[in-house]
Amino acid sequence: MKKIFLFISILIINSSNAQVSDFKTIDFTRADNIAKLNEGAPLNNLPLLVHNLTFNLPTKVEKFRAIYSWVCNNIKGDASQDHKVEKKLIKLKNDSLAYIKWSNQYKKVAFKKLVKHKKTMCTGYAYLIKELCFLANIDCEIVNGYGRTVNSNIEKLELANHSWNAVKLNNKWYLCDATWSSGYSTETDDFVQDYNDGYFLTDPVLFAQSHYPIQKKWLLDEALINTEFVASPIVYGETFLHKIIPISPKELNSSATTNEEINFSFKPLKQTSLGQIALIQYLGIKEISLKIYDLKTEHGIISFKHQFKHKGLYDVHLKIGNDIVATYTINVTKDKRQLLVLN
């Protein structure tokens, strides 16, 4: 399973619910091809880069797509910068002024590395997207907040650890994450360029499964803005490709008793075959398929049930085809009624 790059943050803006389906009639092939034609272009002349990426495209969303595609496929994640910032953030978490001072100094070093080597952390990705958009006359801002992955699960909002972008197109704000679109790191911190289109103008409800902004208005969905943060199930890059929004269990950690029916459900934003759905767990490296029943689709929601026969702490994974798209931890205890019968 891919270890998604998770980088450290820095900034913020204004809302209105929207998603990539607003542009379903737009063919991004031309914009993507223009980005490929400019592969390897230097960063020492941003106005020229923006001109070459956008001058031949008719709409702002296509111009933004060319910018986004170019950044994701030409900039590499830098784990060494990420580790350095993360350590400093933890060290100075009780002295915000000292951290801000250090961060302002370090940003100069990080920017030079971005321009010279095309390597950066999430702040660099978000900063570059914003600067290129500014030159293309596209409203874009940096959003700071909390990124959740299997390696960096956030159950309490303590240390902000990620940055992404909000972009305004046709008078609506949209969310995207060039850092996570660009690729992932290996266990040895080597970066693998692997574009993931799922983080481009993502549905706000799906985006909120792994991104929680410092300023709640950047959730871009009134229902989300008016609710408190919930440590929901862990999702993955593949979740965004399949466009899956987990619904229940609502939280990452939940509890049940033996033989209790547990309802699993999710909303697919694109067609999903029921035959592809499975619930699994791992015993070591061995994959075990768990029995599910009442698998059905109703009102656009896919649901099924499972019962745990024995007590224990279970990590279970929702799988679609060959991809894990959500992870849940369920603490199963003995049914008290069974204990009374035994006594």
Contacts in CASP RR format, 6 or more apart in sequence:
PFRMAT RR
TARGET T0000
AUTHOR 0000-0000-0000
METHOD contacts of the structure
MODEL  1
MKKIFLFISILIINSSNAQVSDFKTIDFTRADNIAKLNEGAPLNNLPLLV
HNLTFNLPTKVEKFRAIYSWVCNNIKGDASQDHKVEKKLIKLKNDSLAYI
KWSNQYKKVAFKKLVKHKKTMCTGYAYLIKELCFLANIDCEIVNGYGRTV
NSNIEKLELANHSWNAVKLNNKWYLCDATWSSGYSTETDDFVQDYNDGYF
LTDPVLFAQSHYPIQKKWLLDEALINTEFVASPIVYGETFLHKIIPISPK
ELNSSATTNEEINFSFKPLKQTSLGQIALIQYLGIKEISLKIYDLKTEHG
IISFKHQFKHKGLYDVHLKIGNDIVATYTINVTKDKRQLLVLN
1 150 0 8 1.000
1 236 0 8 1.000
1 324 0 8 1.000
2 183 0 8 1.000
2 184 0 8 1.000
2 194 0 8 1.000
2 236 0 8 1.000
2 237 0 8 1.000
3 149 0 8 1.000
3 150 0 8 1.000
3 151 0 8 1.000
3 184 0 8 1.000
3 185 0 8 1.000
3 186 0 8 1.000
3 187 0 8 1.000
4 149 0 8 1.000
4 151 0 8 1.000
4 180 0 8 1.000
4 183 0 8 1.000
4 184 0 8 1.000
4 185 0 8 1.000
4 236 0 8 1.000
4 237 0 8 1.000
5 77 0 8 1.000
5 79 0 8 1.000
5 82 0 8 1.000
5 122 0 8 1.000
5 179 0 8 1.000
5 180 0 8 1.000
5 182 0 8 1.000
5 183 0 8 1.000
5 184 0 8 1.000
5 185 0 8 1.000
5 191 0 8 1.000
6 82 0 8 1.000
6 122 0 8 1.000
6 147 0 8 1.000
6 149 0 8 1.000
6 151 0 8 1.000
6 152 0 8 1.000
6 161 0 8 1.000
6 162 0 8 1.000
7 77 0 8 1.000
7 81 0 8 1.000
7 82 0 8 1.000
7 85 0 8 1.000
7 121 0 8 1.000
7 122 0 8 1.000
7 123 0 8 1.000
7 125 0 8 1.000
7 161 0 8 1.000
7 162 0 8 1.000
7 163 0 8 1.000
7 179 0 8 1.000
8 82 0 8 1.000
8 85 0 8 1.000
8 86 0 8 1.000
8 89 0 8 1.000
8 121 0 8 1.000
8 122 0 8 1.000
8 123 0 8 1.000
8 161 0 8 1.000
8 162 0 8 1.000
8 163 0 8 1.000
9 122 0 8 1.000
9 123 0 8 1.000
9 144 0 8 1.000
9 145 0 8 1.000
9 160 0 8 1.000
9 161 0 8 1.000
9 162 0 8 1.000
9 163 0 8 1.000
10 103 0 8 1.000
10 107 0 8 1.000
10 123 0 8 1.000
10 126 0 8 1.000
10 127 0 8 1.000
10 142 0 8 1.000
10 144 0 8 1.000
10 163 0 8 1.000
11 126 0 8 1.000
11 141 0 8 1.000
11 142 0 8 1.000
11 143 0 8 1.000
11 144 0 8 1.000
11 163 0 8 1.000
12 141 0 8 1.000
12 142 0 8 1.000
12 143 0 8 1.000
12 144 0 8 1.000
12 213 0 8 1.000
12 214 0 8 1.000
12 215 0 8 1.000
12 218 0 8 1.000
13 141 0 8 1.000
13 143 0 8 1.000
13 166 0 8 1.000
13 173 0 8 1.000
13 217 0 8 1.000
13 218 0 8 1.000
14 173 0 8 1.000
14 217 0 8 1.000
15 173 0 8 1.000
15 217 0 8 1.000
15 218 0 8 1.000
15 219 0 8 1.000
15 220 0 8 1.000
15 225 0 8 1.000
16 171 0 8 1.000
16 172 0 8 1.000
16 173 0 8 1.000
16 220 0 8 1.000
17 172 0 8 1.000
17 204 0 8 1.000
17 220 0 8 1.000
17 221 0 8 1.000
17 222 0 8 1.000
18 172 0 8 1.000
18 173 0 8 1.000
18 174 0 8 1.000
18 201 0 8 1.000
18 204 0 8 1.000
18 220 0 8 1.000
19 174 0 8 1.000
19 201 0 8 1.000
19 202 0 8 1.000
19 203 0 8 1.000
19 204 0 8 1.000
20 174 0 8 1.000
20 200 0 8 1.000
20 201 0 8 1.000
20 202 0 8 1.000
20 203 0 8 1.000
21 203 0 8 1.000
21 269 0 8 1.000
22 170 0 8 1.000
22 172 0 8 1.000
22 201 0 8 1.000
23 61 0 8 1.000
23 169 0 8 1.000
23 201 0 8 1.000
26 59 0 8 1.000
26 61 0 8 1.000
26 62 0 8 1.000
28 62 0 8 1.000
28 65 0 8 1.000
28 69 0 8 1.000
30 57 0 8 1.000
30 62 0 8 1.000
31 57 0 8 1.000
31 62 0 8 1.000
31 63 0 8 1.000
31 65 0 8 1.000
31 66 0 8 1.000
31 69 0 8 1.000
32 65 0 8 1.000
32 66 0 8 1.000
32 69 0 8 1.000
34 52 0 8 1.000
34 53 0 8 1.000
34 56 0 8 1.000
34 57 0 8 1.000
34 66 0 8 1.000
35 53 0 8 1.000
35 65 0 8 1.000
35 66 0 8 1.000
35 67 0 8 1.000
35 69 0 8 1.000
35 70 0 8 1.000
35 73 0 8 1.000
36 69 0 8 1.000
36 73 0 8 1.000
38 49 0 8 1.000
38 52 0 8 1.000
38 53 0 8 1.000
38 70 0 8 1.000
39 70 0 8 1.000
39 73 0 8 1.000
39 74 0 8 1.000
40 74 0 8 1.000
41 49 0 8 1.000
41 52 0 8 1.000
41 70 0 8 1.000
41 74 0 8 1.000
42 49 0 8 1.000
43 49 0 8 1.000
43 114 0 8 1.000
43 115 0 8 1.000
43 118 0 8 1.000
43 128 0 8 1.000
44 115 0 8 1.000
46 131 0 8 1.000
46 132 0 8 1.000
46 135 0 8 1.000
47 135 0 8 1.000
49 70 0 8 1.000
49 132 0 8 1.000
50 67 0 8 1.000
50 132 0 8 1.000
50 135 0 8 1.000
50 136 0 8 1.000
53 63 0 8 1.000
53 66 0 8 1.000
53 67 0 8 1.000
53 70 0 8 1.000
53 132 0 8 1.000
53 136 0 8 1.000
54 63 0 8 1.000
54 66 0 8 1.000
54 67 0 8 1.000
54 136 0 8 1.000
57 63 0 8 1.000
57 66 0 8 1.000
60 136 0 8 1.000
60 138 0 8 1.000
60 169 0 8 1.000
60 170 0 8 1.000
61 169 0 8 1.000
61 170 0 8 1.000
63 136 0 8 1.000
63 138 0 8 1.000
64 133 0 8 1.000
64 136 0 8 1.000
64 138 0 8 1.000
64 140 0 8 1.000
64 167 0 8 1.000
64 169 0 8 1.000
65 200 0 8 1.000
67 129 0 8 1.000
67 132 0 8 1.000
67 133 0 8 1.000
67 136 0 8 1.000
67 138 0 8 1.000
68 129 0 8 1.000
68 176 0 8 1.000
68 178 0 8 1.000
68 181 0 8 1.000
68 200 0 8 1.000
69 195 0 8 1.000
71 125 0 8 1.000
71 128 0 8 1.000
71 129 0 8 1.000
71 132 0 8 1.000
71 178 0 8 1.000
71 182 0 8 1.000
72 178 0 8 1.000
72 181 0 8 1.000
72 182 0 8 1.000
72 183 0 8 1.000
72 195 0 8 1.000
73 182 0 8 1.000
73 193 0 8 1.000
73 195 0 8 1.000
74 118 0 8 1.000
75 114 0 8 1.000
75 118 0 8 1.000
75 119 0 8 1.000
75 120 0 8 1.000
75 125 0 8 1.000
75 128 0 8 1.000
75 178 0 8 1.000
75 182 0 8 1.000
76 118 0 8 1.000
76 119 0 8 1.000
76 120 0 8 1.000
76 182 0 8 1.000
76 191 0 8 1.000
76 193 0 8 1.000
77 119 0 8 1.000
77 120 0 8 1.000
77 121 0 8 1.000
77 125 0 8 1.000
77 179 0 8 1.000
77 182 0 8 1.000
77 183 0 8 1.000
77 185 0 8 1.000
77 191 0 8 1.000
78 113 0 8 1.000
78 119 0 8 1.000
78 120 0 8 1.000
78 121 0 8 1.000
78 191 0 8 1.000
79 185 0 8 1.000
79 189 0 8 1.000
79 191 0 8 1.000
80 189 0 8 1.000
81 110 0 8 1.000
81 113 0 8 1.000
81 119 0 8 1.000
81 120 0 8 1.000
81 121 0 8 1.000
82 121 0 8 1.000
82 122 0 8 1.000
84 106 0 8 1.000
85 103 0 8 1.000
85 106 0 8 1.000
85 121 0 8 1.000
86 161 0 8 1.000
88 99 0 8 1.000
88 102 0 8 1.000
88 103 0 8 1.000
88 106 0 8 1.000
89 99 0 8 1.000
89 159 0 8 1.000
89 161 0 8 1.000
90 159 0 8 1.000
92 98 0 8 1.000
92 99 0 8 1.000
92 102 0 8 1.000
93 99 0 8 1.000
93 158 0 8 1.000
93 159 0 8 1.000
107 123 0 8 1.000
110 120 0 8 1.000
110 121 0 8 1.000
110 123 0 8 1.000
110 124 0 8 1.000
111 124 0 8 1.000
111 127 0 8 1.000
113 119 0 8 1.000
113 120 0 8 1.000
114 120 0 8 1.000
114 124 0 8 1.000
114 128 0 8 1.000
119 191 0 8 1.000
120 128 0 8 1.000
121 179 0 8 1.000
122 162 0 8 1.000
122 163 0 8 1.000
122 164 0 8 1.000
122 179 0 8 1.000
123 142 0 8 1.000
123 163 0 8 1.000
124 163 0 8 1.000
125 163 0 8 1.000
125 178 0 8 1.000
125 179 0 8 1.000
125 182 0 8 1.000
126 142 0 8 1.000
126 143 0 8 1.000
126 163 0 8 1.000
126 164 0 8 1.000
126 165 0 8 1.000
126 178 0 8 1.000
126 179 0 8 1.000
127 142 0 8 1.000
128 178 0 8 1.000
129 140 0 8 1.000
129 165 0 8 1.000
129 167 0 8 1.000
129 176 0 8 1.000
129 178 0 8 1.000
130 140 0 8 1.000
130 141 0 8 1.000
130 142 0 8 1.000
130 165 0 8 1.000
133 139 0 8 1.000
133 140 0 8 1.000
133 167 0 8 1.000
134 140 0 8 1.000
138 167 0 8 1.000
138 168 0 8 1.000
138 169 0 8 1.000
139 167 0 8 1.000
139 168 0 8 1.000
140 165 0 8 1.000
140 166 0 8 1.000
140 167 0 8 1.000
140 168 0 8 1.000
141 165 0 8 1.000
141 166 0 8 1.000
141 167 0 8 1.000
142 163 0 8 1.000
142 164 0 8 1.000
142 165 0 8 1.000
143 163 0 8 1.000
143 164 0 8 1.000
143 165 0 8 1.000
143 166 0 8 1.000
143 175 0 8 1.000
143 213 0 8 1.000
143 215 0 8 1.000
143 218 0 8 1.000
144 160 0 8 1.000
144 162 0 8 1.000
144 163 0 8 1.000
144 213 0 8 1.000
144 214 0 8 1.000
145 160 0 8 1.000
145 161 0 8 1.000
145 162 0 8 1.000
145 163 0 8 1.000
145 211 0 8 1.000
145 212 0 8 1.000
145 213 0 8 1.000
145 214 0 8 1.000
146 154 0 8 1.000
146 157 0 8 1.000
146 160 0 8 1.000
146 161 0 8 1.000
146 162 0 8 1.000
146 211 0 8 1.000
146 212 0 8 1.000
146 213 0 8 1.000
146 214 0 8 1.000
147 154 0 8 1.000
147 161 0 8 1.000
147 162 0 8 1.000
147 210 0 8 1.000
147 211 0 8 1.000
147 212 0 8 1.000
148 154 0 8 1.000
148 209 0 8 1.000
148 210 0 8 1.000
148 211 0 8 1.000
148 212 0 8 1.000
148 231 0 8 1.000
148 234 0 8 1.000
148 235 0 8 1.000
149 210 0 8 1.000
149 234 0 8 1.000
149 236 0 8 1.000
150 234 0 8 1.000
150 236 0 8 1.000
150 327 0 8 1.000
152 161 0 8 1.000
153 231 0 8 1.000
153 234 0 8 1.000
153 252 0 8 1.000
154 161 0 8 1.000
154 212 0 8 1.000
154 231 0 8 1.000
155 231 0 8 1.000
155 252 0 8 1.000
155 253 0 8 1.000
156 231 0 8 1.000
157 212 0 8 1.000
157 229 0 8 1.000
160 214 0 8 1.000
162 179 0 8 1.000
162 211 0 8 1.000
163 179 0 8 1.000
164 175 0 8 1.000
164 176 0 8 1.000
164 177 0 8 1.000
164 178 0 8 1.000
164 179 0 8 1.000
164 211 0 8 1.000
165 175 0 8 1.000
165 176 0 8 1.000
165 177 0 8 1.000
165 178 0 8 1.000
166 173 0 8 1.000
166 174 0 8 1.000
166 175 0 8 1.000
166 176 0 8 1.000
166 218 0 8 1.000
166 220 0 8 1.000
167 173 0 8 1.000
167 174 0 8 1.000
167 176 0 8 1.000
167 201 0 8 1.000
168 174 0 8 1.000
169 201 0 8 1.000
173 220 0 8 1.000
174 201 0 8 1.000
174 220 0 8 1.000
175 201 0 8 1.000
175 202 0 8 1.000
175 204 0 8 1.000
175 207 0 8 1.000
175 211 0 8 1.000
175 218 0 8 1.000
175 220 0 8 1.000
176 199 0 8 1.000
176 200 0 8 1.000
176 201 0 8 1.000
176 202 0 8 1.000
177 199 0 8 1.000
177 202 0 8 1.000
177 207 0 8 1.000
177 211 0 8 1.000
178 199 0 8 1.000
180 196 0 8 1.000
180 199 0 8 1.000
180 237 0 8 1.000
181 195 0 8 1.000
181 196 0 8 1.000
181 197 0 8 1.000
181 198 0 8 1.000
181 199 0 8 1.000
181 200 0 8 1.000
182 193 0 8 1.000
182 194 0 8 1.000
182 195 0 8 1.000
183 191 0 8 1.000
183 192 0 8 1.000
183 193 0 8 1.000
183 194 0 8 1.000
183 195 0 8 1.000
183 196 0 8 1.000
184 191 0 8 1.000
184 192 0 8 1.000
184 194 0 8 1.000
185 191 0 8 1.000
185 192 0 8 1.000
186 192 0 8 1.000
196 237 0 8 1.000
196 240 0 8 1.000
196 241 0 8 1.000
197 241 0 8 1.000
198 237 0 8 1.000
198 240 0 8 1.000
198 241 0 8 1.000
198 243 0 8 1.000
199 207 0 8 1.000
199 237 0 8 1.000
199 240 0 8 1.000
202 240 0 8 1.000
203 243 0 8 1.000
203 245 0 8 1.000
203 269 0 8 1.000
204 219 0 8 1.000
204 220 0 8 1.000
204 221 0 8 1.000
204 224 0 8 1.000
205 221 0 8 1.000
205 223 0 8 1.000
205 224 0 8 1.000
205 245 0 8 1.000
206 239 0 8 1.000
206 240 0 8 1.000
206 243 0 8 1.000
206 244 0 8 1.000
206 245 0 8 1.000
206 269 0 8 1.000
207 220 0 8 1.000
208 219 0 8 1.000
208 221 0 8 1.000
208 224 0 8 1.000
209 232 0 8 1.000
209 233 0 8 1.000
209 235 0 8 1.000
209 239 0 8 1.000
209 245 0 8 1.000
209 246 0 8 1.000
210 235 0 8 1.000
210 239 0 8 1.000
212 219 0 8 1.000
212 229 0 8 1.000
213 219 0 8 1.000
216 224 0 8 1.000
216 225 0 8 1.000
217 225 0 8 1.000
219 225 0 8 1.000
230 250 0 8 1.000
230 251 0 8 1.000
231 251 0 8 1.000
231 252 0 8 1.000
231 253 0 8 1.000
232 246 0 8 1.000
232 250 0 8 1.000
232 251 0 8 1.000
232 252 0 8 1.000
233 246 0 8 1.000
233 249 0 8 1.000
233 251 0 8 1.000
233 252 0 8 1.000
233 318 0 8 1.000
233 326 0 8 1.000
233 327 0 8 1.000
233 328 0 8 1.000
234 252 0 8 1.000
234 326 0 8 1.000
234 327 0 8 1.000
235 244 0 8 1.000
235 246 0 8 1.000
235 325 0 8 1.000
235 326 0 8 1.000
235 327 0 8 1.000
236 323 0 8 1.000
236 324 0 8 1.000
236 325 0 8 1.000
236 326 0 8 1.000
238 320 0 8 1.000
238 323 0 8 1.000
238 324 0 8 1.000
238 325 0 8 1.000
239 246 0 8 1.000
239 325 0 8 1.000
239 326 0 8 1.000
241 323 0 8 1.000
242 268 0 8 1.000
242 270 0 8 1.000
242 272 0 8 1.000
242 320 0 8 1.000
242 323 0 8 1.000
242 325 0 8 1.000
243 268 0 8 1.000
243 269 0 8 1.000
243 270 0 8 1.000
244 266 0 8 1.000
244 267 0 8 1.000
244 268 0 8 1.000
244 269 0 8 1.000
244 272 0 8 1.000
244 318 0 8 1.000
244 320 0 8 1.000
244 325 0 8 1.000
244 326 0 8 1.000
245 266 0 8 1.000
245 267 0 8 1.000
245 268 0 8 1.000
245 269 0 8 1.000
246 265 0 8 1.000
246 266 0 8 1.000
246 318 0 8 1.000
246 325 0 8 1.000
246 326 0 8 1.000
247 265 0 8 1.000
247 266 0 8 1.000
247 267 0 8 1.000
247 301 0 8 1.000
248 263 0 8 1.000
248 264 0 8 1.000
248 265 0 8 1.000
248 303 0 8 1.000
249 262 0 8 1.000
249 263 0 8 1.000
249 264 0 8 1.000
249 328 0 8 1.000
249 330 0 8 1.000
252 327 0 8 1.000
252 328 0 8 1.000
252 329 0 8 1.000
253 329 0 8 1.000
253 330 0 8 1.000
253 331 0 8 1.000
254 328 0 8 1.000
254 329 0 8 1.000
254 330 0 8 1.000
254 331 0 8 1.000
255 330 0 8 1.000
255 331 0 8 1.000
255 332 0 8 1.000
255 333 0 8 1.000
256 262 0 8 1.000
256 308 0 8 1.000
256 330 0 8 1.000
256 331 0 8 1.000
256 332 0 8 1.000
256 333 0 8 1.000
257 332 0 8 1.000
257 333 0 8 1.000
257 334 0 8 1.000
257 335 0 8 1.000
257 336 0 8 1.000
258 307 0 8 1.000
258 308 0 8 1.000
258 309 0 8 1.000
258 310 0 8 1.000
258 311 0 8 1.000
258 332 0 8 1.000
258 333 0 8 1.000
258 334 0 8 1.000
258 335 0 8 1.000
258 338 0 8 1.000
259 307 0 8 1.000
259 308 0 8 1.000
259 309 0 8 1.000
259 335 0 8 1.000
259 338 0 8 1.000
260 307 0 8 1.000
260 308 0 8 1.000
260 335 0 8 1.000
261 305 0 8 1.000
261 306 0 8 1.000
261 307 0 8 1.000
262 305 0 8 1.000
262 306 0 8 1.000
262 307 0 8 1.000
262 308 0 8 1.000
262 330 0 8 1.000
263 303 0 8 1.000
263 304 0 8 1.000
263 305 0 8 1.000
264 279 0 8 1.000
264 292 0 8 1.000
264 303 0 8 1.000
264 304 0 8 1.000
264 305 0 8 1.000
264 306 0 8 1.000
264 318 0 8 1.000
264 328 0 8 1.000
265 301 0 8 1.000
265 302 0 8 1.000
265 303 0 8 1.000
265 304 0 8 1.000
266 301 0 8 1.000
266 302 0 8 1.000
266 303 0 8 1.000
266 318 0 8 1.000
266 325 0 8 1.000
266 326 0 8 1.000
267 300 0 8 1.000
267 301 0 8 1.000
267 302 0 8 1.000
268 300 0 8 1.000
268 302 0 8 1.000
272 302 0 8 1.000
272 320 0 8 1.000
274 295 0 8 1.000
274 296 0 8 1.000
274 297 0 8 1.000
274 302 0 8 1.000
276 320 0 8 1.000
276 321 0 8 1.000
277 292 0 8 1.000
277 295 0 8 1.000
277 302 0 8 1.000
277 304 0 8 1.000
277 318 0 8 1.000
277 319 0 8 1.000
277 320 0 8 1.000
277 321 0 8 1.000
278 289 0 8 1.000
278 290 0 8 1.000
278 292 0 8 1.000
278 318 0 8 1.000
278 319 0 8 1.000
278 320 0 8 1.000
278 321 0 8 1.000
279 289 0 8 1.000
279 290 0 8 1.000
279 292 0 8 1.000
279 304 0 8 1.000
279 306 0 8 1.000
279 316 0 8 1.000
279 317 0 8 1.000
279 318 0 8 1.000
279 319 0 8 1.000
280 287 0 8 1.000
280 288 0 8 1.000
280 289 0 8 1.000
280 290 0 8 1.000
280 316 0 8 1.000
280 317 0 8 1.000
280 319 0 8 1.000
280 324 0 8 1.000
281 287 0 8 1.000
281 288 0 8 1.000
281 290 0 8 1.000
281 314 0 8 1.000
281 315 0 8 1.000
281 316 0 8 1.000
281 317 0 8 1.000
282 288 0 8 1.000
282 315 0 8 1.000
282 317 0 8 1.000
290 306 0 8 1.000
290 316 0 8 1.000
291 306 0 8 1.000
292 304 0 8 1.000
292 305 0 8 1.000
292 306 0 8 1.000
293 304 0 8 1.000
293 305 0 8 1.000
293 306 0 8 1.000
294 303 0 8 1.000
294 304 0 8 1.000
294 305 0 8 1.000
295 302 0 8 1.000
295 303 0 8 1.000
295 304 0 8 1.000
296 302 0 8 1.000
296 303 0 8 1.000
296 304 0 8 1.000
297 303 0 8 1.000
306 316 0 8 1.000
308 314 0 8 1.000
308 330 0 8 1.000
308 332 0 8 1.000
310 332 0 8 1.000
311 332 0 8 1.000
311 333 0 8 1.000
311 334 0 8 1.000
312 331 0 8 1.000
312 332 0 8 1.000
312 333 0 8 1.000
313 329 0 8 1.000
313 330 0 8 1.000
313 331 0 8 1.000
313 332 0 8 1.000
314 329 0 8 1.000
314 330 0 8 1.000
314 331 0 8 1.000
314 332 0 8 1.000
315 327 0 8 1.000
315 328 0 8 1.000
315 329 0 8 1.000
316 327 0 8 1.000
316 328 0 8 1.000
316 329 0 8 1.000
316 330 0 8 1.000
317 324 0 8 1.000
317 326 0 8 1.000
317 327 0 8 1.000
317 328 0 8 1.000
318 324 0 8 1.000
318 325 0 8 1.000
318 326 0 8 1.000
318 327 0 8 1.000
318 328 0 8 1.000
319 325 0 8 1.000
END
